[in-house]
């Protein structure tokens, strides 16, 4: 991916997304009637709601950010989720209506969001809007909680499911999803931030020098590892995208699924100091290897991938600043103190890049 793959900023991308339209979209898809209960769920990239159904279980509806993905890339996301579900892997896949998972609905001119929902920072403030075309998908509601992964057994359990996901992922290829790369996660993100002139000059100079050093080290680490195996992966497998129940984990939100190395779906589940992460990693890999081969040379990528995520996250906030939900949710972004702290965190991560890779 390059800068050309990122959409032009859309002012107020969800401006016509009113509660009435959310309900209408669900009723259009399911052919049933909603009880009118709409609960905004935590999501900023897209807009996600739980919608009550008369005489039935609530469903979850996701409205895709306009312009971010092509229809083909969204359909590949859906197909991958359905493929995993067919293999009895606990992934929350979209519901199929007829032969469709990706649906569309259009707002009416002058539609305004409900003020009660705007207070959640999910919908923009009320104002009249022109007609707008939305793409969406409907999912079954699944309960669960954020996984602590505090025991060896839980970590092995997680590893087994990741091994199964990657076994399915290795059996096919994406044609329209992104491929994990230093260019779009690193260089493009840095260039965007510097061109946007969001940070103070005294920070920008140090930021440019520091990220140049970091990206050079990251390139070396990718080269030192040799030929990594790239396959279809979840792509954003942090703990908020895993729901834990007594029956074990199930995975949600494949919105960022991509082609990449297996370690990308593992490192974000690690927490604590170096020795704690080593123990957690050993447990997950032990479970993983019951269903799939794990290439230990990928361990050299853990800190480079962490660094790329830190760099890319700041650029993601900057790219989304035109969306009214972002200034309300992240009011500290763009202040001098934010950039100073971001620079300090990157400096610490640069030191982490120089350390030997974690081994198991």
Secondary structure, 3 states (H helix, E strand, C coil): CCHHHCCCCCCCCCCCCCHHHHHHHHHHHHCCCEEEEEEEECCCCCEEEEEEECCCCCEEEEECCCCCCCHHHHHHHHHHHHHHHHCCCCECCECCECCECCEEEECCCCCCCCHHHHCCCCCCCCCCCCCCEEEEEEEECCCCEECCCCCHHHHHHHHHHHHHHHHHHCCCCCCCCCECCHHHHHHHHHHHHHHHCCCCHHHHHHHHHHHHHHHHHHHHHHHHCCCCCCEEECCCCCHHHEEEECCEEEECCCCCCEEECHHHHCHHHCCCCHHHHHHHHHHHHHHHCCCCCCCHHHHHHHHHHHHHHHHHHHHHHHHCCCCHHHHHHCCCCCCHHHHHHHHHHHHHHHHHHHCCCCCC
